[in-house]
């Protein structure tokens, strides 16, 4: 079944040696769609097939060299666009993006979401669990900033005698003997 697309799309599909619907399938996978959903939307063939035949057709298409090449190219374009958009945001937007990226709650949510799709007990699952523990510990650490920092200033000239003493300038100074001894030398 041939899908009607623009001349530009047909030309692009020919460059990748794909049918337009196969190129659409590759693009949907590149942006994160599940292979079966991408197949149902883009290719729309084999709706009456048995599950194993359909699964094999999806696998063959997804792992063909031309589709893999298109997926890589689309992901590269998407990354390039993301980098360009990051460069073009103003400073306030950058702060929001950086704060969101550094948000411990966001990290924990992402890790926990990824954990759901992993096999329990696998190396990847264990590594993700360790990351969750590390991020949780980071959450307990208090980050000190300038508002909680106490600055102590020391005098530029330390006292060398009673005339410079910051402690006391009276006769009751307990350091007076030390000063007189230094002055007498």
Helices and strands as residue ranges (DSSP letters): H 7-15, H 20-30, H 35-38, I 39-43, H 51-62, H 65-88, H 91-102, H 104-116, H 123-140, G 162-164, H 176-184
